[in-house]
Amino acid sequence: MLTKQGPDITDTNIIDCPGGERIIDGKTIIDLACKAALSRKAEDITVFDVRGMTIITDYLMLASGTSDRHVKAIADAVLQDIKETGVLPLRRDGTPEAGWIVLDYADAIVHIFHAREREYYDLERLYRGAQVIHPEAEEGLIRQS
């Protein structure tokens, strides 16, 4: 039995490993990241299902903020909500001042951009062949489209 559960997480979404490590599937991480980003009024949230296109991850989420502070607030909310499940990113890179932050959870990668950096890097172009998943504005849950 699990001793700690975060928001909207059930036993079927989590694997507790020896040594206290916790694994959560990529779709659940993306669900939590979408909810957190929406709670901070992130703009233009897009999720790509890149399974079969790349070996680095299963899901890739892009979100935009309107200022350095907004980018930081979105990233902090995503980090906090996923941390409540006992999971931390494998790597975090970028800064709000640079206009982007990336949170790498292995099976899910979350990119938070300032609008100008998102346009410059144009990750949507790189993954244009991937299935696009849209968050539902009211719930923050992702659904296949």
C-alpha positions as CSV (number, residue, x, y, z in Angstrom):
1,M,0.0,0.0,0.0
2,L,1.2,3.5,-0.8
3,T,1.9,5.8,2.1
4,K,1.8,9.0,0.1
5,Q,-0.4,10.1,-2.8
6,G,-0.4,13.4,-4.5
7,P,-3.3,15.2,-6.3
8,D,-5.5,12.9,-8.4
9,I,-3.1,10.0,-8.2
10,T,-4.2,6.4,-7.7
11,D,-2.2,3.3,-6.8
12,T,-2.3,2.2,-10.5
13,N,-0.3,5.2,-11.6
14,I,2.6,4.7,-9.2
15,I,5.3,2.1,-8.7
16,D,7.2,2.2,-5.5
17,C,10.7,0.8,-6.0
18,P,13.2,-0.5,-3.4
19,G,15.2,2.3,-1.9
20,G,12.2,4.7,-1.9
21,E,12.3,5.6,-5.6
22,R,8.9,6.3,-7.1
23,I,8.0,5.9,-10.7
24,I,4.9,7.6,-12.3
25,D,4.0,7.0,-15.9
26,G,4.5,9.8,-18.4
27,K,0.8,10.4,-19.1
28,T,0.1,11.0,-15.4
29,I,3.0,13.4,-15.2
30,I,1.7,15.3,-18.2
31,D,-1.8,15.4,-16.6
32,L,-0.4,16.9,-13.5
33,A,1.8,19.4,-15.5
34,C,-1.2,20.5,-17.6
35,K,-3.3,21.1,-14.5
36,A,-0.5,23.0,-12.8
37,A,0.2,25.1,-15.9
38,L,-3.5,25.9,-16.3
39,S,-3.7,26.9,-12.7
40,R,-1.1,29.6,-13.4
41,K,-2.8,30.8,-16.6
42,A,-0.2,29.3,-19.0
43,E,-1.0,30.0,-22.6
44,D,-1.0,27.8,-25.7
45,I,-0.5,24.5,-23.9
46,T,0.3,21.7,-26.4
47,V,1.2,18.1,-25.6
48,F,2.8,15.8,-28.1
49,D,2.6,12.0,-27.9
50,V,6.1,11.2,-29.3
51,R,6.2,7.5,-28.5
52,G,7.7,5.8,-31.5
53,M,9.2,9.0,-32.8
54,T,12.0,9.4,-30.3
55,I,13.6,7.3,-27.6
56,I,14.2,10.2,-25.2
57,T,10.6,10.6,-23.9
58,D,7.0,9.5,-24.5
59,Y,5.3,12.9,-24.0
60,L,6.4,16.5,-24.6
61,M,4.5,19.4,-23.2
62,L,4.9,23.0,-24.4
63,A,3.4,26.0,-22.5
64,S,4.0,29.7,-22.8
65,G,4.2,32.5,-20.2
66,T,3.8,36.2,-20.8
67,S,6.8,37.4,-18.8
68,D,9.9,36.1,-16.9
69,R,7.8,36.0,-13.7
70,H,5.0,34.2,-15.4
71,V,7.4,31.5,-16.8
72,K,8.8,31.0,-13.3
73,A,5.4,30.8,-11.7
74,I,4.3,28.1,-14.2
75,A,7.5,26.1,-13.7
76,D,7.2,26.4,-9.9
77,A,3.6,25.2,-10.0
78,V,4.5,22.2,-12.2
79,L,7.5,21.3,-10.0
80,Q,5.4,21.6,-6.8
81,D,2.4,19.6,-7.9
82,I,4.5,16.7,-9.3
83,K,6.7,16.8,-6.2
84,E,3.7,16.2,-4.0
85,T,3.5,12.7,-5.6
86,G,7.1,12.1,-4.5
87,V,8.7,12.6,-7.9
88,L,11.4,15.1,-8.8
89,P,12.6,15.9,-12.3
90,L,15.8,14.1,-13.4
91,R,17.0,17.4,-14.7
92,R,16.0,21.0,-14.8
93,D,17.5,23.6,-17.1
94,G,17.0,27.1,-18.3
95,T,16.0,30.2,-16.4
96,P,13.1,32.6,-16.5
97,E,15.5,35.3,-17.6
98,A,16.6,33.2,-20.5
99,G,12.9,32.9,-21.5
100,W,12.6,29.1,-21.1
101,I,12.7,26.3,-18.5
102,V,12.7,22.6,-19.2
103,L,11.8,19.9,-16.6
104,D,12.8,16.4,-17.6
105,Y,10.8,13.6,-16.0
106,A,12.2,11.0,-18.4
107,D,8.8,9.7,-19.8
108,A,7.5,13.3,-19.9
109,I,9.4,16.5,-20.7
110,V,7.9,19.9,-19.9
111,H,9.0,23.0,-21.7
112,I,7.9,26.4,-20.5
113,F,8.7,29.3,-22.8
114,H,8.3,33.0,-23.0
115,A,6.4,33.5,-26.3
116,R,9.4,34.9,-28.2
117,E,11.6,32.0,-27.3
118,R,8.9,29.5,-28.1
119,E,8.6,31.0,-31.6
120,Y,12.4,31.0,-32.0
121,Y,12.9,27.4,-31.0
122,D,9.7,26.2,-32.8
123,L,9.6,22.8,-31.3
124,E,6.2,22.3,-32.8
125,R,7.9,22.0,-36.2
126,L,10.2,19.3,-34.9
127,Y,7.3,17.2,-33.7
128,R,4.8,18.0,-36.4
129,G,4.3,14.3,-37.2
130,A,3.4,13.5,-33.6
131,Q,-0.1,13.1,-32.3
132,V,-1.2,16.3,-30.6
133,I,-3.0,16.1,-27.3
134,H,-4.9,19.2,-26.0
135,P,-5.7,19.9,-22.4
136,E,-9.3,20.5,-21.5
137,A,-9.5,24.1,-20.2
138,E,-11.9,23.2,-17.4
139,E,-10.2,20.2,-16.0
140,G,-6.6,20.3,-17.1
141,L,-6.7,16.7,-18.1
142,I,-5.3,15.6,-21.4
143,R,-7.4,13.7,-23.9
144,Q,-6.7,12.2,-27.3
145,S,-7.9,14.4,-30.2
